[in-house]
Amino acid sequence: MSWGTELWDQFENLDKHTQWGIDFLERYAKFVRERLEIEQAYAKQLRNLVKKYCPKRSKDEEPRFTSCLSFYTVLNELNDYAGQREVVAEEMGHKVYGELMRYSQDLKAERKHHLQEGRKAQQFLDHCWKQMDNSKRKFERECREAEKTQLLYERLDSDINATKSEVEKAKTQLYARTHMADESKNEYAAQLQNFNAEQWKHFTVTIPQIFKNLQDMDERRTVKLGETYRGFAEVERRVIPIISKCLEGMVSAAKAVDEKRDSFIVVESFKSGFEPPGDFPFEDFSQNIYRTGSDGTISTPKNEGVKPDPKHSMGKSKNKLWLFGKKPKSPPSSPPPTRPTFTSSYTPSLKFTSDPLAYCLSEMKTVKPRIPSFRGLKRVSSVKLALTLEDFSHLPPEQRRKRLQQRIDELGKELQKEMDQRDALNKMKDVYEKNPQMGDPSSLQPKISETICNMERLRSEIHKNESWLSEVEGKQSSRADRRPSSEVNHHTPHGRESPEGSYTDDSNQEHRSPPQPDLHEFDDEFDDDDPLPAIGHCKALYAFDGQNEGTLAFKEDEVLYIIEEDKGDGWTRARKQGGEEGYVPTSYVEITLEKNSKGAVTYI
């Protein structure tokens, strides 16, 4: 069916219909744009999630457990999945949205041209009708005037009182009016014929052609929409094989988790190689007691005149004790030990020397092993290391405060975005409830619930970081004051520390304190309590006020001692000649390191 023949008198309705078609095309283009924005945001959130949970340590510190390796594989596959979502967004933007917008502009220009042609044809037909109508009215007016002139001539001609000149004058006027009426008639006939010809041409040739062009344009628009619908689905379908491979990679990573291998790695990582402690021998101290023959008890065999060798029994007990404390110093005549020992951070107590058996039995009550030295604290579990990195407790106080404040600000921005998104979704839900034809309100509920969960998670993270920040800001003492002194370490109950740095709850060890250690013997293990040696010196290029906690103020051209190099964060630890320590900006000083920092002079 053709619009030109069936809708010849519906120009205005066709004008509205073609405009609606272009508006619908642009509405679909807007839908595609919002869809690709969702894909872009989804891909961005996935990449941020992968980046957040990716390991931030070097490859040497990476855990070797299959569960961890599989999780990292899942993260890599998820990152590839996010890349495919970006591909979907890019393809939609280029092949669907961009094509629709270009086609919409072409349709607008073509529609405008066809409607202008139709209006011009209608205006020309109206002009012809006006000319015909004017000639018709003129012809009608001339006929009336001619009739009046004829009546006047007939009245004068029949009047006997009228003069001959008056009659001739009326006759002349009648002849002129009759001639003008004939000319108006001919003109009217010509204009009528012209109008009829133009009207036939308008409704049989011009308008049908214009309407046919509009119909072709509208049909092309419909075909284009169908093609973009198919392209919209094809973009998604082209990435399905790659997404399937990503999902298969995740499944393969899940299958690669081996609990037996992880248990074996735990054993290989933490086993000490020592044998469990054996049974303690029975030491009979009643051999020297005089017994009469009338005693009814069974006595132990006696070696007449031979005393038990205290060195032999002592050596056994000491040999069993090496796993729990420092190997005691033995006289030169004692045999060398046959088992490897740990190095303890204290000397054997007088109580051990006088009563080794009681001391060893009390040592066996300890559930948790002791730390060999404070340097053993560096061997912590991966869980504790992750917690340390999370709260930045490995950083200096001022740097930790800045990092925590920065993280709180970032979490606050994310929380504000989630709140804005929640408000926008609620507004959209209200619009859908008021206008059901625009969308289903229930379809937005999962997204609103997800946004609320994200808000609760962000609030929890902010609260946790704010507690850490308040803990840092509440500490008023300087870095040097917070370092434990040697007197405090000397009064710390021995055996209370576990390999993770925790303390046991054994009440027997709570009341037993070791004697003062020999400072010369354990100087290498407690060197953290002494001032750090200077590894160089520096000259201040600019003045620094040092208002933040943990920093060191200095003047221009002042000379400072370098006691710790820059770790990559832009701060160097230095000491003034008066003994005050703190962190200084690396860019503010000119550093000169000693060739042999071990032998550098230390300011005490």
C-alpha positions as CSV (number, residue, x, y, z in Angstrom):
1,M,0.0,0.0,0.0
2,S,1.2,3.5,-0.9
3,W,1.0,6.5,1.3
4,G,0.6,8.7,-1.8
5,T,-2.7,7.1,-2.9
6,E,-4.2,6.0,0.4
7,L,-3.1,9.0,2.5
8,W,-3.3,11.9,0.0
9,D,-5.1,14.2,2.4
10,Q,-3.1,13.3,5.6
11,F,-0.1,15.5,5.2
12,E,-0.2,16.8,8.8
13,N,-0.6,13.3,10.3
14,L,2.3,12.0,8.2
15,D,4.4,14.9,9.4
16,K,3.7,13.9,13.0
17,H,4.3,10.2,12.3
18,T,7.7,10.7,10.7
19,Q,8.7,13.0,13.6
20,W,7.7,10.3,16.1
21,G,9.8,7.7,14.2
22,I,12.9,9.8,14.5
23,D,12.2,10.5,18.2
24,F,11.8,6.7,18.8
25,L,15.1,6.1,17.0
26,E,16.9,8.6,19.2
27,R,15.2,7.1,22.3
28,Y,16.6,3.7,21.4
29,A,20.0,5.3,20.8
30,K,19.8,6.8,24.3
31,F,19.0,3.4,25.7
32,V,22.1,1.9,24.0
33,R,24.2,4.8,25.4
34,E,23.0,4.1,29.0
35,R,23.6,0.4,28.5
36,L,27.2,0.9,27.4
37,E,27.7,3.3,30.3
38,I,26.6,0.5,32.6
39,E,29.0,-1.9,30.9
40,Q,31.8,0.7,31.3
41,A,31.0,1.2,35.0
42,Y,30.7,-2.5,35.6
43,A,34.1,-3.2,33.9
44,K,35.7,-0.4,35.9
45,Q,34.3,-1.7,39.2
46,L,35.5,-5.2,38.3
47,R,39.0,-3.9,37.6
48,N,39.1,-1.9,40.8
49,L,37.9,-5.0,42.7
50,V,40.7,-7.1,41.1
51,K,43.3,-4.4,41.9
52,K,42.1,-4.2,45.5
53,Y,42.5,-7.9,46.1
54,C,45.7,-8.5,44.0
55,P,48.8,-9.2,46.1
56,K,50.9,-6.1,46.7
57,R,54.0,-8.0,47.7
58,S,57.0,-9.2,45.7
59,K,57.1,-12.6,44.1
60,D,59.4,-13.9,46.7
61,E,56.9,-13.2,49.5
62,E,54.0,-14.7,47.6
63,P,52.3,-17.6,49.3
64,R,52.8,-21.0,47.6
65,F,49.5,-22.5,48.7
66,T,47.3,-23.8,45.9
67,S,44.3,-22.0,47.4
68,C,46.1,-18.7,47.1
69,L,47.4,-19.4,43.6
70,S,44.0,-20.4,42.5
71,F,42.5,-17.2,43.9
72,Y,45.1,-15.1,42.0
73,T,44.2,-17.1,38.8
74,V,40.5,-16.3,39.5
75,L,41.5,-12.6,39.8
76,N,43.3,-12.7,36.5
77,E,40.4,-14.3,34.8
78,L,38.0,-11.8,36.3
79,N,40.3,-9.0,35.0
80,D,40.0,-10.6,31.5
81,Y,36.3,-10.8,31.9
82,A,36.2,-7.0,32.8
83,G,38.2,-6.4,29.6
84,Q,35.5,-8.2,27.6
85,R,32.8,-6.0,29.2
86,E,34.9,-3.0,28.0
87,V,34.9,-4.5,24.5
88,V,31.1,-4.8,24.6
89,A,30.8,-1.2,25.7
90,E,33.2,0.0,23.0
91,E,31.5,-2.0,20.2
92,M,28.1,-0.8,21.3
93,G,29.3,2.8,21.3
94,H,30.9,2.5,17.9
95,K,28.7,0.2,15.9
96,V,25.3,0.8,17.5
97,Y,25.1,4.1,19.2
98,G,27.4,6.0,16.9
99,E,25.7,4.6,13.8
100,L,22.2,5.4,15.2
101,M,23.2,9.0,15.9
102,R,24.6,9.5,12.4
103,Y,21.5,7.9,10.8
104,S,19.3,10.1,12.9
105,Q,20.9,13.2,11.6
106,D,20.5,12.0,8.0
107,L,16.8,11.1,8.6
108,K,16.2,14.6,10.0
109,A,17.7,16.3,7.0
110,E,15.8,14.0,4.5
111,R,12.5,14.5,6.3
112,K,13.0,18.2,6.4
113,H,13.6,18.2,2.6
114,H,10.5,16.2,1.8
115,L,8.3,18.2,4.0
116,Q,9.6,21.4,2.5
117,E,8.8,20.1,-1.0
118,G,5.2,19.1,0.1
119,R,4.7,22.6,1.7
120,K,5.9,24.3,-1.5
121,A,3.5,22.2,-3.6
122,Q,0.6,23.0,-1.3
123,Q,1.5,26.7,-1.3
124,F,1.6,26.7,-5.2
125,L,-1.8,25.0,-5.3
126,D,-3.2,27.6,-2.8
127,H,-1.8,30.4,-5.0
128,C,-3.6,29.0,-8.1
129,W,-6.8,28.7,-6.2
130,K,-6.5,32.3,-5.0
131,Q,-6.0,33.5,-8.6
132,M,-9.0,31.5,-9.8
133,D,-11.1,32.8,-6.9
134,N,-10.1,36.4,-7.6
135,S,-11.0,36.1,-11.3
136,K,-14.3,34.5,-10.3
137,R,-15.2,37.3,-8.0
138,K,-14.2,39.9,-10.6
139,F,-16.4,38.2,-13.2
140,E,-19.3,38.2,-10.7
141,R,-18.8,41.9,-9.9
142,E,-18.6,42.9,-13.6
143,C,-21.8,41.0,-14.4
144,R,-23.7,42.9,-11.6
145,E,-22.5,46.2,-12.9
146,A,-23.5,45.3,-16.4
147,E,-27.0,44.3,-15.2
148,K,-27.4,47.7,-13.4
149,T,-26.3,49.6,-16.5
150,Q,-28.8,47.7,-18.7
151,L,-31.6,48.5,-16.3
152,L,-30.7,52.2,-16.3
153,Y,-30.6,52.2,-20.1
154,E,-34.0,50.5,-20.4
155,R,-35.6,53.0,-17.9
156,L,-34.2,56.0,-19.8
157,D,-35.2,54.5,-23.2
158,S,-38.8,54.1,-22.1
159,D,-38.9,57.5,-20.4
160,I,-40.5,60.2,-22.8
161,N,-39.0,63.0,-20.7
162,A,-35.4,61.7,-21.1
163,T,-33.2,63.5,-23.7
164,K,-31.5,61.8,-26.5
165,S,-28.1,62.5,-25.1
166,E,-28.9,60.8,-21.9
167,V,-30.1,57.7,-23.7
168,E,-27.0,57.6,-25.8
169,K,-24.8,57.9,-22.8
170,A,-26.6,55.1,-21.0
171,K,-26.2,52.9,-24.1
172,T,-22.5,53.6,-24.3
173,Q,-22.1,52.6,-20.6
174,L,-24.0,49.4,-21.2
175,Y,-21.8,48.5,-24.1
176,A,-18.6,49.1,-22.0
177,R,-19.9,47.1,-19.0
178,T,-20.9,44.2,-21.2
179,H,-17.5,44.1,-22.8
180,M,-15.7,44.1,-19.3
181,A,-18.0,41.3,-18.2
182,D,-17.1,39.2,-21.2
183,E,-13.3,39.8,-20.5
184,S,-13.8,38.8,-16.8
185,K,-15.6,35.7,-18.0
186,N,-12.8,34.7,-20.2
187,E,-10.2,35.3,-17.5
188,Y,-12.2,33.4,-15.0
189,A,-12.5,30.4,-17.4
190,A,-8.7,30.4,-18.0
191,Q,-7.9,30.6,-14.3
192,L,-10.3,27.8,-13.5
193,Q,-8.8,25.6,-16.1
194,N,-5.3,26.3,-14.8
195,F,-6.3,25.6,-11.2
196,N,-7.9,22.3,-12.2
197,A,-4.8,21.2,-14.0
198,E,-2.6,22.1,-11.1
199,Q,-4.8,20.5,-8.6
200,W,-4.8,17.2,-10.6
201,K,-1.1,17.4,-10.9
202,H,-0.8,18.1,-7.1
203,F,-2.9,15.2,-6.0
204,T,-1.9,12.6,-8.6
205,V,1.9,13.4,-9.1
206,T,3.5,15.7,-6.7
207,I,2.0,14.7,-3.3
208,P,2.1,10.9,-4.1
209,Q,5.8,11.2,-4.9
210,I,6.6,13.2,-1.8
211,F,4.6,10.8,0.4
212,K,6.3,7.9,-1.3
213,N,9.7,9.4,-0.4
214,L,8.5,9.8,3.2
215,Q,7.3,6.2,3.2
216,D,10.6,4.9,1.9
217,M,12.4,7.0,4.6
218,D,10.2,5.6,7.4
219,E,10.7,2.0,6.1
220,R,14.5,2.5,6.0
221,R,14.3,3.7,9.6
222,T,12.4,0.6,10.6
223,V,15.0,-1.6,8.8
224,K,17.8,0.3,10.5
225,L,16.3,-0.3,13.9
226,G,16.0,-4.0,13.2
227,E,19.7,-4.1,12.2
228,T,20.8,-2.3,15.3
229,Y,18.7,-4.6,17.5
230,R,20.6,-7.5,15.9
231,G,23.9,-5.7,16.2
232,F,23.1,-5.0,19.8
233,A,22.8,-8.8,20.5
234,E,25.8,-9.7,18.2
235,V,28.1,-7.5,20.2
236,E,27.3,-9.5,23.3
237,R,27.3,-12.8,21.5
238,R,30.8,-12.3,20.0
239,V,32.4,-12.1,23.5
240,I,30.5,-15.0,24.9
241,P,33.2,-17.6,23.8
242,I,36.0,-15.5,25.5
243,I,33.8,-15.0,28.6
244,S,33.3,-18.8,28.6
245,K,37.0,-19.3,28.5
246,C,37.4,-17.0,31.5
247,L,34.8,-18.9,33.4
248,E,36.4,-22.2,32.5
249,G,39.7,-20.8,33.8
250,M,38.0,-20.0,37.1
251,V,36.6,-23.5,37.2
252,S,40.1,-25.0,36.4
253,A,41.6,-22.8,39.2
254,A,39.0,-24.1,41.6
255,K,39.9,-27.7,40.6
256,A,43.6,-26.9,41.1
257,V,43.1,-26.4,44.9
258,D,44.9,-29.2,46.6
259,E,44.4,-29.4,50.4
260,K,47.1,-32.1,50.7
261,R,49.7,-30.0,49.0
262,D,48.8,-27.0,51.1
263,S,49.3,-29.1,54.2
264,F,52.6,-30.3,53.0
265,I,53.7,-26.7,52.3
266,V,52.7,-25.7,55.9
267,V,54.8,-28.6,57.2
268,E,57.8,-27.7,55.0
269,S,57.5,-24.0,56.0
270,F,57.3,-24.3,59.8
271,K,58.9,-27.6,60.8
272,S,62.0,-27.2,63.0
273,G,63.7,-30.5,62.3
274,F,64.2,-31.3,66.0
275,E,63.0,-34.5,67.7
276,P,60.3,-34.2,70.3
277,P,61.7,-34.1,73.9
278,G,62.2,-37.6,75.4
279,D,61.4,-38.8,78.9
280,F,63.2,-37.4,81.8
281,P,65.3,-40.0,83.7
282,F,64.6,-40.7,87.3
283,E,67.3,-39.4,89.6
284,D,67.4,-41.2,92.9
285,F,68.6,-38.8,95.6
286,S,68.0,-41.4,98.4
287,Q,71.1,-43.5,97.6
288,N,73.2,-41.8,100.3
289,I,70.5,-42.3,103.0
290,Y,71.6,-44.9,105.6
291,R,69.2,-47.9,105.7
292,T,69.2,-50.7,108.4
293,G,68.7,-54.3,107.6
294,S,65.4,-54.3,109.5
295,D,63.8,-51.9,107.1
296,G,61.0,-53.6,105.2
297,T,61.3,-51.5,102.2
298,I,63.0,-52.5,99.0
299,S,66.0,-50.3,98.4
300,T,67.6,-49.5,95.2
301,P,71.0,-50.9,94.3
302,K,73.8,-48.9,95.8
303,N,77.2,-48.3,94.6
304,E,79.2,-48.4,97.8
305,G,81.1,-45.2,98.3
306,V,80.2,-43.8,94.8
307,K,78.2,-40.6,94.5
308,P,76.1,-39.9,91.4
309,D,77.8,-37.8,89.0
310,P,76.1,-34.4,89.1
311,K,77.6,-33.4,85.8
312,H,76.1,-36.4,84.1
313,S,72.6,-35.8,85.3
314,M,73.0,-32.1,84.8
315,G,74.1,-32.6,81.3
316,K,71.0,-34.7,80.5
317,S,68.6,-32.1,81.9
318,K,70.4,-29.3,80.1
319,N,70.4,-31.3,76.9
320,K,66.6,-31.6,77.1
321,L,66.2,-28.0,77.9
322,W,67.9,-26.6,74.8
323,L,64.7,-26.6,72.9
324,F,63.0,-24.2,75.4
325,G,65.8,-21.9,76.3
326,K,69.4,-20.9,75.7
327,K,72.1,-23.6,76.0
328,P,73.7,-23.2,79.4
329,K,77.4,-22.7,79.6
330,S,79.1,-25.9,80.7
331,P,82.6,-26.4,82.0
332,P,85.3,-27.4,79.5
333,S,85.4,-30.9,80.9
334,S,81.7,-31.6,79.9
335,P,81.1,-33.4,76.6
336,P,80.0,-31.3,73.6
337,P,76.3,-31.2,72.8
338,T,75.0,-33.6,70.2
339,R,71.8,-31.7,69.2
340,P,71.3,-28.3,67.7
341,T,70.0,-25.6,70.0
342,F,68.2,-22.3,69.8
343,T,69.8,-19.2,71.1
344,S,67.8,-17.7,74.0
345,S,67.8,-14.1,75.0
346,Y,68.7,-14.6,78.7
347,T,71.3,-16.5,80.8
348,P,70.2,-19.6,82.9
349,S,68.8,-18.6,86.3
350,L,70.1,-19.6,89.7
351,K,67.0,-21.5,90.2
352,F,67.9,-23.7,87.2
353,T,71.4,-24.3,88.6
354,S,70.2,-25.3,92.0
355,D,67.2,-27.4,91.0
356,P,67.3,-28.4,87.3
357,L,64.6,-31.1,87.5
358,A,62.0,-28.7,88.9
359,Y,62.9,-26.1,86.4
360,C,62.7,-28.4,83.5
361,L,59.3,-29.7,84.7
362,S,58.0,-26.2,84.9
363,E,59.4,-25.5,81.5
364,M,57.4,-28.5,80.1
365,K,54.2,-26.9,81.3
366,T,54.6,-24.1,78.8
367,V,52.2,-24.7,75.8
368,K,53.6,-22.2,73.4
369,P,57.3,-22.2,72.5
370,R,59.4,-19.2,73.2
371,I,60.9,-16.8,70.8
372,P,64.6,-17.3,70.4
373,S,65.3,-13.5,70.3
374,F,63.5,-10.3,69.4
375,R,64.8,-10.7,65.9
376,G,62.7,-13.8,65.6
377,L,59.7,-11.5,65.6
378,K,60.4,-10.8,61.9
379,R,59.2,-14.3,61.1
380,V,55.4,-13.7,61.3
381,S,52.6,-15.4,59.7
382,S,51.1,-14.2,56.4
383,V,47.8,-13.4,58.1
384,K,49.5,-11.0,60.6
385,L,51.5,-9.5,57.8
386,A,48.3,-8.8,55.9
387,L,46.8,-7.2,58.9
388,T,49.9,-5.1,59.5
389,L,49.8,-3.9,55.9
390,E,46.1,-3.2,56.2
391,D,46.4,-0.8,59.2
392,F,49.8,0.6,58.0
393,S,51.3,-0.3,61.4
394,H,54.6,-0.9,59.7
395,L,54.9,2.8,58.8
396,P,56.1,5.7,61.1
397,P,53.3,7.4,63.0
398,E,53.0,10.4,60.9
399,Q,53.1,8.5,57.6
400,R,50.6,6.0,59.0
401,R,48.3,8.8,60.0
402,K,48.5,10.3,56.5
403,R,47.8,7.0,54.9
404,L,44.9,6.2,57.1
405,Q,43.4,9.7,56.5
406,Q,43.9,9.3,52.8
407,R,42.1,5.9,52.8
408,I,39.2,7.4,54.9
409,D,38.8,10.2,52.4
410,E,38.8,7.8,49.5
411,L,36.2,5.6,51.2
412,G,34.1,8.7,52.0
413,K,34.1,9.6,48.3
414,E,33.0,6.0,47.4
415,L,30.3,6.2,50.0
416,Q,29.0,9.5,48.6
417,K,28.9,7.9,45.1
418,E,26.9,5.0,46.4
419,M,24.5,7.3,48.2
420,D,24.0,9.4,45.0
421,Q,23.4,6.2,43.1
422,R,20.9,5.1,45.7
423,D,19.0,8.4,45.5
424,A,19.0,8.3,41.7
425,L,17.6,4.7,41.8
426,N,14.9,5.7,44.3
427,K,13.9,8.6,42.1
428,M,13.8,6.4,39.0
429,K,11.7,3.9,41.0
430,D,9.2,6.6,41.9
431,V,9.0,7.6,38.3
432,Y,8.4,4.0,37.2
433,E,5.7,3.7,39.9
434,K,3.9,6.8,38.6
435,N,4.4,5.9,35.0
436,P,4.3,2.1,34.6
437,Q,4.8,2.3,30.9
438,M,8.3,3.6,31.3
439,G,9.6,0.6,33.2
440,D,9.1,-2.0,36.0
441,P,9.8,-0.6,39.5
442,S,10.7,-4.1,40.8
443,S,13.6,-4.4,38.4
444,L,15.4,-1.7,40.3
445,Q,15.1,-3.3,43.7
446,P,18.2,-5.7,43.3
447,K,20.4,-2.7,42.3
448,I,19.1,-0.7,45.3
449,S,19.8,-3.6,47.7
450,E,23.3,-4.0,46.3
451,T,23.9,-0.2,46.7
452,I,22.7,-0.4,50.3
453,C,25.0,-3.3,51.0
454,N,28.0,-1.4,49.5
455,M,27.1,1.6,51.7
456,E,27.1,-0.6,54.8
457,R,30.4,-2.1,53.8
458,L,32.0,1.3,53.2
459,R,30.7,2.6,56.5
460,S,32.3,-0.4,58.3
461,E,35.6,0.2,56.6
462,I,35.5,3.9,57.4
463,H,34.7,3.1,61.1
464,K,37.6,0.6,61.3
465,N,40.1,3.1,59.7
466,E,38.8,5.9,62.0
467,S,39.5,3.7,65.0
468,W,43.0,3.1,63.8
469,L,43.5,6.8,63.1
470,S,42.3,7.8,66.6
471,E,44.7,5.3,68.0
472,V,47.6,6.9,66.1
473,E,46.5,10.5,67.1
474,G,46.1,9.5,70.7
475,K,49.8,8.5,71.1
476,Q,51.6,11.7,72.3
477,S,55.0,10.2,73.0
478,S,57.8,10.4,70.4
479,R,59.3,7.5,68.4
480,A,62.3,7.3,70.7
481,D,60.1,7.2,73.8
482,R,58.0,4.4,72.4
483,R,61.0,2.2,71.9
484,P,61.3,-0.3,74.9
485,S,64.3,0.3,77.1
486,S,66.6,-2.3,78.3
487,E,65.2,-2.0,81.9
488,V,61.8,-2.8,80.7
489,N,63.0,-5.8,78.7
490,H,64.9,-7.1,81.7
491,H,61.7,-7.2,83.8
492,T,59.6,-8.9,81.2
493,P,58.6,-12.4,82.2
494,H,60.6,-14.9,80.2
495,G,58.8,-17.5,78.1
496,R,55.6,-15.3,77.7
497,E,56.1,-14.5,74.0
498,S,54.9,-16.8,71.2
499,P,56.3,-16.9,67.6
500,E,53.6,-14.4,66.5
501,G,54.5,-11.9,69.3
502,S,51.6,-12.9,71.6
503,Y,51.8,-14.0,75.2
504,T,50.9,-17.2,76.9
505,D,48.5,-17.4,79.8
506,D,50.6,-19.8,81.9
507,S,50.4,-18.6,85.5
508,N,53.6,-20.5,86.5
509,Q,55.6,-18.4,84.1
510,E,53.9,-15.3,85.3
511,H,55.7,-15.5,88.6
512,R,59.1,-16.6,87.3
513,S,61.4,-13.8,86.1
514,P,64.8,-14.5,84.8
515,P,67.9,-12.8,86.2
516,Q,69.5,-9.8,84.5
517,P,71.2,-10.9,81.3
518,D,74.8,-10.3,80.5
519,L,74.7,-7.2,78.3
520,H,78.0,-8.1,76.6
521,E,76.8,-11.6,75.8
522,F,73.5,-10.5,74.3
523,D,74.5,-7.2,72.8
524,D,73.9,-8.5,69.3
525,E,70.4,-9.5,70.0
526,F,69.2,-6.4,71.8
527,D,70.9,-3.9,69.5
528,D,67.5,-2.4,68.7
529,D,67.5,-0.8,72.2
530,D,70.7,1.2,71.5
531,P,70.7,4.3,69.4
532,L,71.1,3.4,65.7
533,P,74.5,4.0,64.2
534,A,75.1,6.8,61.8
535,I,75.5,5.6,58.2
536,G,76.3,9.1,56.9
537,H,75.6,12.7,57.3
538,C,73.6,15.3,55.4
539,K,73.5,19.1,55.0
540,A,70.2,21.0,55.0
541,L,69.5,22.8,51.7
542,Y,66.4,24.5,53.1
543,A,64.8,25.1,56.5
544,F,62.0,22.7,57.7
545,D,59.6,23.4,60.5
546,G,58.8,19.8,61.4
547,Q,55.3,20.5,62.8
548,N,54.0,17.0,62.2
549,E,54.5,14.2,64.7
550,G,57.6,12.1,64.0
551,T,59.4,14.7,61.9
552,L,62.5,16.6,62.8
553,A,62.8,20.4,62.4
554,F,66.1,21.9,61.2
555,K,67.6,25.1,59.8
556,E,69.3,25.8,56.5
557,D,72.9,24.6,56.3
558,E,72.5,22.5,59.5
559,V,74.4,19.2,59.5
560,L,72.5,16.0,60.6
561,Y,73.5,12.4,61.1
562,I,71.8,9.9,58.8
563,I,70.6,6.8,60.7
564,E,68.2,5.3,58.2
565,E,68.0,5.7,54.4
566,D,64.9,6.6,52.4
567,K,62.7,3.6,51.9
568,G,61.0,5.1,48.8
569,D,58.4,7.3,50.6
570,G,60.5,10.5,50.4
571,W,61.6,10.6,54.1
572,T,64.9,9.9,55.6
573,R,65.5,9.3,59.3
574,A,68.2,11.5,60.9
575,R,69.5,12.6,64.2
576,K,70.7,16.0,65.4
577,Q,73.9,16.6,67.3
578,G,71.8,17.0,70.5
579,G,70.4,13.5,70.1
580,E,66.9,14.3,68.8
581,E,65.7,11.9,66.1
582,G,63.0,12.1,63.5
583,Y,62.2,12.0,59.8
584,V,63.3,14.7,57.4
585,P,62.2,15.3,53.7
586,T,64.8,13.7,51.4
587,S,64.5,16.5,48.9
588,Y,65.4,19.1,51.6
589,V,68.9,17.7,52.4
590,E,72.1,16.7,50.6
591,I,73.0,13.2,51.8
592,T,76.5,11.8,52.0
593,L,76.7,8.1,53.0
594,E,79.8,6.6,54.6
595,K,81.6,3.8,52.6
596,N,81.6,1.6,55.7
597,S,78.5,2.4,57.7
598,K,79.3,-0.4,60.2
599,G,82.3,1.5,61.5
600,A,80.7,4.9,61.5
601,V,80.8,6.9,64.7
602,T,77.5,6.8,66.6
603,Y,76.2,9.7,68.6
604,I,75.1,8.4,72.1
